Amino acid sequence: MIRRFLADRRGNAAIELALVAPVFAGVAVMSFGVWEAGARNQDARSALDVSVQYYMNGGTDDTVATTLGLSGWRHMPAGGSITSSRSYRCGDTAATSTTICTGGRTPGTYVTLTASATSSQALVRPTLTLNRVVRVR
């Protein structure tokens, strides 16, 4: 009776499927999670590109730049935001807006744009933070 049981090959495919199916399901779920994280990342990059393009076209108002970026952020999570901050540099040295650099030049003005969002539904990387720095003067 034991020999007959061991020799019986019926049901092998079902057992193999039962062993392999959870692995395939896990790979499918993780693939979707990675794709979703990439799509969120690309949407945030596009929003920052809108803000950067505003400065590249001669814009100077940080509020307008962040507003344009927010309006260009497709599928923005509920807690998504874009912030801007200015910094000034004389070459490699940090400066202030009132500093006069060597040679009588005004310091370079840089705007750092930061897009950040947190999604409670994300499978991979629920927190997203991207930065772009653009020289405006």
TIMI-2910 file (N, C-alpha, C, CB; in pm, 1 decimal, decimal comma, always signed):
<rs>
+----------+----------+----------+----------+----------+----------+----------+----------+----------+----------+----------+----------+------+
!      n_x !      n_y !      n_z !     ca_x !     ca_y !     ca_z !      c_x !      c_y !      c_z !     cb_x !     cb_y !     cb_z ! resn !
+----------+----------+----------+----------+----------+----------+----------+----------+----------+----------+----------+----------+------+
!    +81,2 !   -118,9 !     +0,0 !     +0,0 !     +0,0 !     +0,0 !    +86,9 !   +127,2 !     +0,0 !    -93,1 !     -1,2 !   +120,5 !  Met !
!   +195,2 !   +126,2 !    +75,8 !   +285,3 !   +242,2 !    +78,9 !   +352,7 !   +258,3 !    -56,0 !   +391,5 !   +227,3 !   +190,7 !  Ile !
!   +391,5 !   +144,5 !   -120,7 !   +454,2 !   +152,1 !   -252,7 !   +358,8 !   +212,4 !   -354,0 !   +499,5 !    +13,3 !   -299,2 !  Arg !
!   +235,5 !   +171,8 !   -350,6 !   +137,3 !   +225,0 !   -443,8 !   +119,3 !   +375,8 !   -421,6 !     +2,5 !   +151,2 !   -427,9 !  Arg !
!   +118,1 !   +417,6 !   -296,9 !   +102,9 !   +559,5 !   -265,3 !   +221,7 !   +640,2 !   -319,0 !    +89,4 !   +579,3 !   -113,0 !  Phe !
!   +343,4 !   +590,0 !   -298,3 !   +462,5 !   +660,8 !   -344,8 !   +474,9 !   +659,1 !   -496,1 !   +586,3 !   +600,4 !   -283,0 !  Leu !
!   +424,8 !   +557,5 !   -560,8 !   +433,1 !   +546,8 !   -706,4 !   +326,7 !   +631,3 !   -775,5 !   +419,3 !   +401,3 !   -749,2 !  Ala !
!   +222,4 !   +666,5 !   -706,1 !   +112,4 !   +743,3 !   -765,7 !   +159,6 !   +887,0 !   -792,7 !    -13,5 !   +743,0 !   -671,6 !  Asp !
!   +150,9 !   +932,9 !   -918,5 !   +198,6 !  +1066,0 !   -958,5 !    +83,7 !  +1164,7 !   -981,2 !   +282,4 !  +1055,1 !  -1085,4 !  Arg !
!    -36,6 !  +1124,4 !   -957,4 !   -149,1 !  +1215,3 !   -975,9 !   -142,8 !  +1323,9 !   -867,4 !   -285,6 !  +1137,8 !   -970,4 !  Arg !
!   -167,8 !  +1444,7 !   -907,1 !   -169,0 !  +1555,3 !   -811,7 !    -35,3 !  +1625,7 !   -796,6 !   -212,5 !  +1505,6 !   -679,0 !  Gly !
!    +70,1 !  +1581,1 !   -866,9 !   +200,7 !  +1648,5 !   -855,8 !   +193,4 !  +1793,7 !   -902,4 !   +306,5 !  +1573,3 !   -937,8 !  Asn !
!   +121,8 !  +1817,6 !  -1010,3 !   +111,1 !  +1953,7 !  -1063,2 !    +42,7 !  +2045,5 !   -961,9 !    +33,3 !  +1954,1 !  -1196,7 !  Ala !
!    -57,9 !  +1994,5 !   -894,3 !   -128,4 !  +2076,5 !   -795,1 !    -37,0 !  +2111,1 !   -678,5 !   -253,7 !  +2003,6 !   -743,8 !  Ala !
!    +44,2 !  +2015,3 !   -637,7 !   +137,7 !  +2041,1 !   -527,4 !   +243,2 !  +2142,6 !   -569,9 !   +205,3 !  +1909,9 !   -481,3 !  Ile !
!   +295,8 !  +2127,5 !   -692,1 !   +395,7 !  +2223,0 !   -742,5 !   +336,4 !  +2363,9 !   -751,0 !   +447,9 !  +2178,5 !   -881,5 !  Glu !
!   +213,1 !  +2371,9 !   -799,1 !   +147,1 !  +2501,4 !   -807,8 !   +128,0 !  +2561,7 !   -668,6 !    +11,8 !  +2487,8 !   -879,3 !  Leu !
!    +90,9 !  +2481,1 !   -573,0 !    +71,5 !  +2530,7 !   -436,6 !   +202,6 !  +2582,7 !   -377,1 !    +13,7 !  +2419,8 !   -347,5 !  Ala !
!   +314,9 !  +2526,5 !   -418,5 !   +444,4 !  +2572,3 !   -368,4 !   +492,8 !  +2698,7 !   -439,3 !   +547,6 !  +2462,3 !   -384,1 !  Leu !
!   +461,5 !  +2711,9 !   -568,2 !   +515,4 !  +2821,4 !   -648,1 !   +421,3 !  +2942,8 !   -651,3 !   +542,4 !  +2773,3 !   -789,8 !  Val !
!   +292,7 !  +2924,0 !   -637,9 !   +195,4 !  +3033,8 !   -649,5 !   +221,2 !  +3148,2 !   -551,9 !    +56,0 !  +2980,8 !   -627,5 !  Ala !
!   +253,2 !  +3122,4 !   -425,0 !   +280,0 !  +3235,8 !   -335,2 !   +401,1 !  +3318,9 !   -378,6 !   +301,9 !  +3185,1 !   -193,7 !  Pro !
!   +499,6 !  +3255,0 !   -436,3 !   +617,3 !  +3328,2 !   -485,2 !   +576,6 !  +3419,3 !   -600,1 !   +729,3 !  +3229,9 !   -530,7 !  Val !
!   +499,8 !  +3365,5 !   -695,5 !   +453,1 !  +3447,8 !   -807,3 !   +364,3 !  +3562,4 !   -760,2 !   +377,4 !  +3361,9 !   -907,8 !  Phe !
!   +279,3 !  +3536,7 !   -664,6 !   +192,9 !  +3642,0 !   -611,0 !   +276,4 !  +3751,8 !   -544,4 !    +92,2 !  +3583,0 !   -510,0 !  Ala !
!   +378,0 !  +3713,5 !   -468,6 !   +465,4 !  +3811,5 !   -403,7 !   +540,6 !  +3896,1 !   -504,9 !   +564,3 !  +3741,4 !   -312,2 !  Gly !
!   +590,0 !  +3832,9 !   -611,0 !   +660,5 !  +3906,5 !   -715,7 !   +565,2 !  +4003,8 !   -784,9 !   +722,4 !  +3809,1 !   -818,5 !  Val !
!   +442,9 !  +3962,2 !   -809,9 !   +344,8 !  +4050,3 !   -874,9 !   +313,6 !  +4171,2 !   -787,8 !   +215,4 !  +3973,3 !   -905,9 !  Ala !
!   +294,2 !  +4150,9 !   -659,0 !   +263,3 !  +4261,1 !   -567,4 !   +382,1 !  +4357,5 !   -558,7 !   +227,3 !  +4206,7 !   -426,3 !  Val !
!   +503,2 !  +4304,8 !   -547,3 !   +621,0 !  +4391,6 !   -538,5 !   +644,8 !  +4466,0 !   -669,4 !   +744,9 !  +4309,6 !   -501,9 !  Met !
!   +617,5 !  +4402,5 !   -782,4 !   +632,5 !  +4470,4 !   -911,5 !   +538,5 !  +4590,1 !   -919,1 !   +604,7 !  +4372,8 !  -1028,3 !  Ser !
!   +415,4 !  +4570,5 !   -876,0 !   +320,8 !  +4682,3 !   -875,2 !   +367,9 !  +4792,4 !   -781,2 !   +181,0 !  +4634,2 !   -834,4 !  Phe !
!   +420,2 !  +4755,1 !   -665,3 !   +468,3 !  +4853,9 !   -569,2 !   +583,8 !  +4936,0 !   -624,0 !   +510,7 !  +4785,5 !   -441,6 !  Gly !
!   +676,6 !  +4870,1 !   -692,4 !   +790,8 !  +4940,9 !   -751,9 !   +742,6 !  +5033,1 !   -863,7 !   +896,0 !  +4840,1 !   -806,4 !  Val !
!   +649,9 !  +4985,3 !   -946,7 !   +596,2 !  +5068,8 !  -1053,7 !   +526,3 !  +5191,4 !   -995,2 !   +498,7 !  +4988,1 !  -1141,8 !  Trp !
!   +446,6 !  +5170,5 !   -891,9 !   +372,5 !  +5279,6 !   -830,0 !   +467,0 !  +5383,7 !   -770,9 !   +279,3 !  +5225,6 !   -721,9 !  Glu !
!   +575,2 !  +5339,6 !   -707,0 !   +673,3 !  +5433,0 !   -650,6 !   +741,1 !  +5512,7 !   -762,7 !   +779,6 !  +5356,6 !   -566,7 !  Ala !
!   +772,0 !  +5446,0 !   -871,6 !   +833,1 !  +5515,6 !   -985,3 !   +739,2 !  +5618,6 !  -1046,1 !   +875,1 !  +5415,6 !  -1091,6 !  Gly !
!   +611,7 !  +5584,6 !  -1055,8 !   +513,5 !  +5678,2 !  -1111,6 !   +496,5 !  +5800,6 !  -1020,9 !   +377,7 !  +5607,7 !  -1131,6 !  Ala !
!   +492,8 !  +5778,7 !   -888,8 !   +481,8 !  +5891,8 !   -795,1 !   +604,9 !  +5979,8 !   -805,7 !   +463,9 !  +5841,9 !   -649,3 !  Arg !
!   +721,4 !  +5918,0 !   -816,2 !   +847,3 !  +5991,1 !   -828,4 !   +847,6 !  +6075,7 !   -956,2 !   +967,1 !  +5893,3 !   -828,3 !  Asn !
!   +803,3 !  +6017,1 !  -1066,8 !   +801,2 !  +6089,3 !  -1193,9 !   +702,2 !  +6205,1 !  -1190,4 !   +766,3 !  +5994,3 !  -1308,3 !  Gln !
!   +587,9 !  +6186,5 !  -1126,9 !   +490,8 !  +6295,5 !  -1115,0 !   +549,0 !  +6412,9 !  -1035,8 !   +362,0 !  +6245,0 !  -1047,7 !  Asp !
!   +620,7 !  +6383,0 !   -927,5 !   +682,6 !  +6488,9 !   -847,1 !   +793,1 !  +6559,1 !   -925,7 !   +739,3 !  +6431,0 !   -716,0 !  Ala !
!   +871,0 !  +6482,9 !  -1001,3 !   +976,2 !  +6544,7 !  -1084,4 !   +915,8 !  +6639,5 !  -1187,4 !  +1059,8 !  +6436,1 !  -1155,7 !  Arg !
!   +807,0 !  +6596,7 !  -1247,8 !   +740,6 !  +6681,9 !  -1347,2 !   +691,9 !  +6811,7 !  -1283,9 !   +622,6 !  +6607,3 !  -1411,8 !  Ser !
!   +640,2 !  +6803,0 !  -1162,8 !   +595,1 !  +6923,4 !  -1092,6 !   +712,1 !  +7017,6 !  -1066,8 !   +526,6 !  +6886,1 !   -959,9 !  Ala !
!   +825,3 !  +6962,1 !  -1023,8 !   +942,6 !  +7047,1 !  -1001,1 !   +993,4 !  +7105,9 !  -1132,4 !  +1054,5 !  +6967,0 !   -932,3 !  Leu !
!   +983,1 !  +7031,0 !  -1241,4 !  +1024,5 !  +7082,9 !  -1371,6 !   +941,6 !  +7204,3 !  -1411,9 !  +1012,8 !  +6974,1 !  -1478,0 !  Asp !
!   +813,3 !  +7203,5 !  -1378,3 !   +727,6 !  +7319,4 !  -1407,9 !   +778,8 !  +7441,8 !  -1332,1 !   +578,9 !  +7290,1 !  -1370,1 !  Val !
!   +812,6 !  +7423,5 !  -1204,9 !   +863,7 !  +7535,8 !  -1124,5 !   +997,9 !  +7584,6 !  -1176,5 !   +877,1 !  +7494,8 !   -977,5 !  Ser !
!  +1085,3 !  +7491,9 !  -1210,0 !  +1217,2 !  +7529,7 !  -1262,3 !  +1200,8 !  +7604,8 !  -1394,1 !  +1307,1 !  +7404,4 !  -1281,9 !  Val !
!  +1110,4 !  +7559,0 !  -1479,4 !  +1089,3 !  +7624,9 !  -1607,5 !  +1041,1 !  +7768,1 !  -1588,6 !   +989,1 !  +7546,6 !  -1691,4 !  Gln !
!   +962,9 !  +7791,9 !  -1486,0 !   +918,0 !  +7927,3 !  -1454,9 !  +1039,3 !  +8017,9 !  -1430,7 !   +824,3 !  +7926,8 !  -1330,8 !  Tyr !
!  +1133,9 !  +7970,5 !  -1350,1 !  +1254,4 !  +8050,2 !  -1324,0 !  +1338,8 !  +8064,1 !  -1450,7 !  +1338,3 !  +7986,1 !  -1211,3 !  Tyr !
!  +1348,1 !  +7961,1 !  -1528,6 !  +1428,8 !  +7965,4 !  -1650,9 !  +1371,3 !  +8064,8 !  -1751,6 !  +1437,4 !  +7825,8 !  -1714,0 !  Met !
!  +1241,4 !  +8087,0 !  -1745,7 !  +1177,3 !  +8183,7 !  -1835,2 !  +1179,3 !  +8325,4 !  -1779,0 !  +1034,2 !  +8142,1 !  -1862,3 !  Asn !
!  +1249,6 !  +8345,6 !  -1667,6 !  +1265,4 !  +8480,2 !  -1612,8 !  +1181,3 !  +8510,4 !  -1491,1 !  +1234,1 !  +8578,5 !  -1716,2 !  Gly !
!  +1106,3 !  +8414,6 !  -1441,4 !  +1023,9 !  +8437,6 !  -1323,5 !  +1108,9 !  +8460,7 !  -1199,7 !   +930,5 !  +8320,3 !  -1301,1 !  Gly !
!  +1055,7 !  +8537,8 !  -1105,7 !  +1132,1 !  +8568,8 !   -984,8 !  +1054,2 !  +8544,6 !   -856,6 !  +1177,3 !  +8711,5 !   -988,8 !  Thr !
!   +925,8 !  +8521,0 !   -865,1 !   +840,9 !  +8508,6 !   -746,8 !   +834,0 !  +8362,7 !   -701,7 !   +698,9 !  +8563,0 !   -775,7 !  Asp !
!   +882,0 !  +8335,7 !   -579,9 !   +883,2 !  +8198,6 !   -527,7 !   +742,4 !  +8143,5 !   -507,7 !   +959,3 !  +8193,6 !   -395,9 !  Asp !
!   +649,6 !  +8228,5 !   -467,7 !   +511,4 !  +8183,1 !   -446,2 !   +448,5 !  +8138,0 !   -577,2 !   +426,6 !  +8295,0 !   -382,8 !  Thr !
!   +472,1 !  +8211,8 !   -682,6 !   +419,3 !  +8174,0 !   -813,7 !   +482,4 !  +8042,1 !   -858,6 !   +446,0 !  +8285,8 !   -918,4 !  Val !
!   +611,2 !  +8027,6 !   -836,9 !   +680,3 !  +7904,6 !   -877,9 !   +623,4 !  +7782,4 !   -806,4 !   +830,8 !  +7916,0 !   -849,7 !  Ala !
!   +601,8 !  +7792,6 !   -676,4 !   +547,2 !  +7678,0 !   -603,8 !   +401,8 !  +7651,4 !   -642,7 !   +557,6 !  +7701,1 !   -452,9 !  Thr !
!   +325,3 !  +7756,1 !   -667,5 !   +186,6 !  +7738,7 !   -710,2 !   +179,9 !  +7670,0 !   -846,2 !   +114,7 !  +7874,1 !   -715,7 !  Thr !
!   +265,8 !  +7711,4 !   -937,8 !   +270,6 !  +7646,7 !  -1069,4 !   +311,6 !  +7499,8 !  -1056,7 !   +368,6 !  +7721,2 !  -1162,2 !  Leu !
!   +409,3 !  +7473,6 !   -970,7 !   +452,4 !  +7335,2 !   -950,5 !   +341,3 !  +7249,0 !   -893,8 !   +572,5 !  +7330,6 !   -858,4 !  Gly !
!   +268,2 !  +7302,1 !   -797,8 !   +156,3 !  +7226,7 !   -738,8 !    +47,5 !  +7200,3 !   -841,8 !    +97,4 !  +7302,7 !   -619,0 !  Leu !
!    +21,9 !  +7298,7 !   -928,0 !    -81,6 !  +7278,0 !  -1030,3 !    -35,4 !  +7179,3 !  -1136,8 !   -119,3 !  +7411,4 !  -1095,8 !  Ser !
!    +95,6 !  +7164,2 !  -1153,1 !   +148,2 !  +7070,0 !  -1250,5 !   +172,4 !  +6930,4 !  -1195,2 !   +274,7 !  +7122,6 !  -1306,3 !  Gly !
!   +142,9 !  +6909,1 !  -1067,9 !   +167,5 !  +6778,9 !  -1003,8 !    +44,9 !  +6690,8 !  -1023,3 !   +200,1 !  +6795,7 !   -851,2 !  Trp !
!    +52,5 !  +6604,5 !  -1124,8 !    -57,1 !  +6510,8 !  -1148,6 !    -57,1 !  +6404,2 !  -1039,8 !    -45,2 !  +6445,8 !  -1289,1 !  Arg !
!   -171,4 !  +6362,1 !   -998,7 !   -187,6 !  +6254,8 !   -899,1 !   -113,5 !  +6286,2 !   -768,9 !   -137,2 !  +6121,7 !   -956,3 !  His !
!   -117,3 !  +6412,2 !   -727,1 !    -49,7 !  +6451,1 !   -603,7 !   -119,5 !  +6387,7 !   -483,2 !    -46,5 !  +6605,1 !   -589,6 !  Met !
!    -42,9 !  +6323,8 !   -393,0 !   -103,6 !  +6269,7 !   -271,6 !   -162,4 !  +6382,1 !   -186,5 !     +0,0 !  +6189,7 !   -190,3 !  Pro !
!   -252,7 !  +6346,2 !    -97,9 !   -322,5 !  +6444,9 !    -15,8 !   -225,8 !  +6534,1 !    +62,0 !   -416,5 !  +6374,9 !    +80,5 !  Ala !
!   -115,6 !  +6481,3 !   +109,9 !    -21,1 !  +6560,5 !   +188,5 !    +94,1 !  +6615,9 !   +107,6 !    +33,0 !  +6478,3 !   +299,5 !  Gly !
!    +81,8 !  +6622,7 !    -23,3 !   +191,1 !  +6670,0 !   -107,8 !   +213,4 !  +6819,9 !    -95,7 !   +164,0 !  +6634,6 !   -251,7 !  Gly !
!   +338,8 !  +6862,1 !   -104,9 !   +369,4 !  +7004,8 !    -98,8 !   +497,8 !  +7034,0 !   -175,5 !   +382,2 !  +7051,9 !    +47,6 !  Ser !
!   +510,3 !  +7157,4 !   -217,0 !   +634,0 !  +7207,1 !   -278,3 !   +673,3 !  +7331,6 !   -200,6 !   +616,0 !  +7238,2 !   -433,4 !  Ile !
!   +797,1 !  +7334,5 !   -154,1 !   +848,4 !  +7450,6 !    -82,2 !   +969,8 !  +7503,9 !   -156,3 !   +884,5 !  +7414,6 !    +64,9 !  Thr !
!   +999,4 !  +7628,7 !   -130,4 !  +1117,8 !  +7690,0 !   -191,4 !  +1196,1 !  +7764,1 !    -84,2 !  +1078,1 !  +7786,6 !   -307,1 !  Ser !
!  +1326,0 !  +7765,4 !   -102,8 !  +1412,4 !  +7842,9 !    -14,0 !  +1526,0 !  +7900,8 !    -97,8 !  +1468,0 !  +7754,6 !   +103,9 !  Ser !
!  +1568,0 !  +8018,0 !    -60,1 !  +1675,1 !  +8086,8 !   -133,4 !  +1805,1 !  +8079,6 !    -55,7 !  +1637,6 !  +8233,9 !   -160,3 !  Arg !
!  +1912,8 !  +8071,2 !   -130,6 !  +2046,3 !  +8079,7 !    -71,3 !  +2132,4 !  +8165,1 !   -163,6 !  +2109,6 !  +7936,8 !    -49,9 !  Ser !
!  +2237,3 !  +8220,7 !   -107,2 !  +2324,0 !  +8312,1 !   -181,2 !  +2466,9 !  +8263,9 !   -166,8 !  +2309,1 !  +8458,9 !   -130,6 !  Tyr !
!  +2542,7 !  +8274,5 !   -276,6 !  +2680,7 !  +8226,5 !   -274,0 !  +2771,4 !  +8320,5 !   -352,9 !  +2689,4 !  +8083,8 !   -330,8 !  Arg !
!  +2888,7 !  +8339,4 !   -296,8 !  +2997,7 !  +8406,4 !   -368,0 !  +3097,3 !  +8295,8 !   -403,7 !  +3065,5 !  +8522,9 !   -280,1 !  Cys !
!  +3085,0 !  +8243,3 !   -521,8 !  +3168,4 !  +8128,8 !   -558,6 !  +3127,9 !  +8007,9 !   -476,8 !  +3318,1 !  +8160,2 !   -538,0 !  Gly !
!  +3221,5 !  +7956,4 !   -396,8 !  +3193,2 !  +7841,2 !   -311,3 !  +3156,9 !  +7881,4 !   -169,2 !  +3312,2 !  +7748,7 !   -308,7 !  Asp !
!  +3154,3 !  +8009,9 !   -141,5 !  +3130,9 !  +8059,3 !     -6,5 !  +2985,9 !  +8103,6 !    +10,4 !  +3225,8 !  +8175,2 !    +25,3 !  Thr !
!  +2925,7 !  +8062,2 !   +120,6 !  +2788,9 !  +8106,3 !   +149,9 !  +2789,8 !  +8256,1 !   +178,3 !  +2729,1 !  +8027,6 !   +270,9 !  Ala !
!  +2682,2 !  +8321,5 !   +138,1 !  +2672,2 !  +8466,4 !   +156,5 !  +2528,5 !  +8501,4 !   +192,7 !  +2717,3 !  +8543,0 !    +28,2 !  Ala !
!  +2504,8 !  +8631,6 !   +207,2 !  +2368,5 !  +8680,2 !   +228,6 !  +2329,7 !  +8764,3 !   +107,8 !  +2356,8 !  +8763,1 !   +361,9 !  Thr !
!  +2205,3 !  +8805,0 !   +104,6 !  +2158,4 !  +8883,5 !    -10,5 !  +2222,3 !  +9021,6 !    -15,2 !  +2006,7 !  +8897,6 !     -6,4 !  Ser !
!  +2275,9 !  +9069,1 !    +97,7 !  +2335,9 !  +9202,7 !   +102,1 !  +2487,6 !  +9199,3 !    +87,9 !  +2298,9 !  +9271,6 !   +231,4 !  Thr !
!  +2545,9 !  +9081,2 !    +79,0 !  +2691,4 !  +9068,0 !    +65,9 !  +2735,9 !  +9115,9 !    -71,8 !  +2735,7 !  +8921,2 !    +88,8 !  Thr !
!  +2849,6 !  +9178,8 !    -75,4 !  +2913,1 !  +9214,8 !   -202,3 !  +3033,5 !  +9122,0 !   -218,7 !  +2956,1 !  +9368,4 !   -205,9 !  Ile !
!  +3034,9 !  +9046,5 !   -326,7 !  +3143,3 !  +8951,2 !   -351,8 !  +3266,7 !  +9026,1 !   -402,4 !  +3099,1 !  +8842,6 !   -454,6 !  Cys !
!  +3378,9 !  +8954,2 !   -407,0 !  +3501,1 !  +9015,4 !   -458,3 !  +3477,8 !  +9061,6 !   -601,4 !  +3620,5 !  +8916,3 !   -451,2 !  Thr !
!  +3537,5 !  +9172,9 !   -635,0 !  +3518,6 !  +9230,2 !   -767,3 !  +3391,3 !  +9313,2 !   -777,2 !  +3516,0 !  +9120,7 !   -870,5 !  Gly !
!  +3323,4 !  +9336,5 !   -663,7 !  +3204,3 !  +9418,9 !   -663,5 !  +3079,8 !  +9349,3 !   -718,4 !  +3230,1 !  +9541,4 !   -741,8 !  Gly !
!  +3085,5 !  +9220,0 !   -731,6 !  +2971,1 !  +9145,6 !   -785,7 !  +2869,6 !  +9113,8 !   -677,1 !  +3018,0 !  +9016,1 !   -852,4 !  Arg !
!  +2746,8 !  +9099,2 !   -720,6 !  +2642,8 !  +9053,6 !   -627,9 !  +2650,7 !  +8901,0 !   -618,8 !  +2499,4 !  +9100,5 !   -674,7 !  Thr !
!  +2611,2 !  +8845,3 !   -507,6 !  +2619,2 !  +8699,4 !   -494,0 !  +2519,4 !  +8628,3 !   -585,7 !  +2594,2 !  +8658,5 !   -348,6 !  Pro !
!  +2553,2 !  +8505,1 !   -621,2 !  +2461,4 !  +8423,0 !   -699,4 !  +2343,8 !  +8382,7 !   -612,7 !  +2532,7 !  +8298,3 !   -755,9 !  Gly !
!  +2224,8 !  +8388,2 !   -670,7 !  +2103,7 !  +8352,3 !   -598,0 !  +2056,7 !  +8216,5 !   -646,8 !  +1992,7 !  +8459,6 !   -616,3 !  Thr !
!  +2036,1 !  +8125,4 !   -552,1 !  +1991,5 !  +7990,5 !   -584,1 !  +1860,2 !  +7962,4 !   -512,3 !  +2098,8 !  +7885,9 !   -545,3 !  Tyr !
!  +1768,5 !  +7899,3 !   -582,5 !  +1641,6 !  +7858,5 !   -522,3 !  +1641,1 !  +7706,2 !   -516,6 !  +1517,7 !  +7913,7 !   -603,5 !  Val !
!  +1617,9 !  +7654,0 !   -397,6 !  +1603,5 !  +7510,3 !   -379,4 !  +1455,6 !  +7479,0 !   -368,5 !  +1681,1 !  +7460,5 !   -253,8 !  Thr !
!  +1405,6 !  +7401,4 !   -462,0 !  +1266,0 !  +7359,2 !   -462,5 !  +1259,3 !  +7217,5 !   -408,8 !  +1203,9 !  +7368,2 !   -605,6 !  Leu !
!  +1169,6 !  +7193,7 !   -316,2 !  +1155,4 !  +7062,0 !   -254,2 !  +1011,5 !  +7015,0 !   -267,4 !  +1198,0 !  +7065,7 !   -105,2 !  Thr !
!   +995,6 !  +6901,0 !   -331,6 !   +863,9 !  +6837,0 !   -339,8 !   +863,1 !  +6723,3 !   -239,7 !   +832,3 !  +6785,3 !   -485,6 !  Ala !
!   +761,6 !  +6719,2 !   -156,1 !   +752,9 !  +6611,4 !    -57,7 !   +609,0 !  +6564,4 !    -46,1 !   +806,1 !  +6657,5 !    +80,0 !  Ser !
!   +596,2 !  +6435,3 !    -19,8 !   +462,9 !  +6376,2 !     -4,6 !   +475,6 !  +6247,9 !    +75,1 !   +396,4 !  +6349,0 !   -143,2 !  Ala !
!   +369,6 !  +6214,9 !   +144,2 !   +360,1 !  +6089,1 !   +216,8 !   +228,7 !  +6023,8 !   +178,3 !   +369,9 !  +6110,6 !   +371,6 !  Thr !
!   +237,0 !  +5898,9 !   +139,2 !   +117,0 !  +5826,5 !    +99,9 !   +101,5 !  +5703,9 !   +187,9 !   +122,4 !  +5786,4 !    -49,2 !  Ser !
!    -12,0 !  +5694,0 !   +254,3 !    -36,0 !  +5578,5 !   +340,9 !    -69,7 !  +5454,1 !   +260,3 !   -148,5 !  +5608,5 !   +438,9 !  Ser !
!    -95,7 !  +5469,4 !   +132,1 !   -132,5 !  +5355,9 !    +48,9 !    -15,9 !  +5301,6 !    -32,3 !   -243,7 !  +5394,7 !    -43,3 !  Gln !
!   +101,4 !  +5363,1 !    -22,5 !   +215,8 !  +5318,9 !   -100,8 !   +273,0 !  +5189,0 !    -44,2 !   +323,8 !  +5427,9 !   -103,9 !  Ala !
!   +303,7 !  +5097,7 !   -132,9 !   +363,4 !  +4970,9 !    -91,4 !   +514,6 !  +4984,0 !    -72,8 !   +332,4 !  +4861,7 !   -194,1 !  Leu !
!   +576,9 !  +5066,2 !   -156,9 !   +721,7 !  +5085,8 !   -153,7 !   +746,9 !  +5235,5 !   -137,4 !   +791,2 !  +5029,3 !   -284,1 !  Val !
!   +835,7 !  +5274,1 !    -48,9 !   +872,2 !  +5413,5 !    -24,9 !   +751,6 !  +5503,3 !     -3,4 !   +953,2 !  +5465,5 !   -140,0 !  Arg !
!   +687,4 !  +5494,6 !   +110,7 !   +569,3 !  +5578,5 !   +134,6 !   +601,7 !  +5727,3 !   +145,4 !   +500,2 !  +5533,9 !   +260,5 !  Pro !
!   +724,9 !  +5762,1 !   +177,6 !   +765,1 !  +5902,2 !   +188,1 !   +851,2 !  +5938,6 !    +67,9 !   +841,8 !  +5928,6 !   +320,7 !  Thr !
!   +816,5 !  +6048,9 !     +4,1 !   +886,5 !  +6093,3 !   -115,7 !   +937,6 !  +6234,2 !    -92,7 !   +794,2 !  +6087,3 !   -240,6 !  Leu !
!  +1066,1 !  +6257,6 !   -119,1 !  +1124,5 !  +6391,4 !   -109,9 !  +1222,1 !  +6408,7 !   -225,6 !  +1196,1 !  +6413,5 !    +28,1 !  Thr !
!  +1198,0 !  +6509,5 !   -307,1 !  +1285,4 !  +6541,2 !   -420,5 !  +1326,1 !  +6687,2 !   -412,9 !  +1215,1 !  +6511,1 !   -555,9 !  Leu !
!  +1449,0 !  +6716,0 !   -451,8 !  +1500,6 !  +6853,2 !   -451,6 !  +1550,5 !  +6890,1 !   -589,7 !  +1613,3 !  +6869,6 !   -348,1 !  Asn !
!  +1533,1 !  +7015,7 !   -623,7 !  +1592,6 !  +7074,0 !   -743,4 !  +1649,2 !  +7208,8 !   -704,1 !  +1488,4 !  +7087,4 !   -860,2 !  Arg !
!  +1768,1 !  +7239,2 !   -752,0 !  +1830,9 !  +7368,8 !   -725,3 !  +1847,3 !  +7439,5 !   -859,5 !  +1970,0 !  +7352,6 !   -651,0 !  Val !
!  +1802,4 !  +7563,4 !   -864,5 !  +1814,7 !  +7642,6 !   -987,3 !  +1875,3 !  +7778,2 !   -951,7 !  +1675,4 !  +7660,2 !  -1058,0 !  Val !
!  +1968,9 !  +7820,8 !  -1035,6 !  +2028,1 !  +7954,0 !  -1013,8 !  +1939,5 !  +8055,4 !  -1084,2 !  +2177,0 !  +7961,7 !  -1067,2 !  Arg !
!  +1895,8 !  +8155,4 !  -1008,1 !  +1805,7 !  +8255,1 !  -1064,7 !  +1874,1 !  +8387,7 !  -1091,8 !  +1689,5 !  +8276,8 !   -972,7 !  Val !
!  +1994,9 !  +8405,5 !  -1038,6 !  +2067,9 !  +8529,0 !  -1067,2 !  +2214,0 !  +8504,5 !  -1043,7 !  +2017,5 !  +8646,7 !   -980,6 !  Arg !
+----------+----------+----------+----------+----------+----------+----------+----------+----------+----------+----------+----------+------+
</rs>
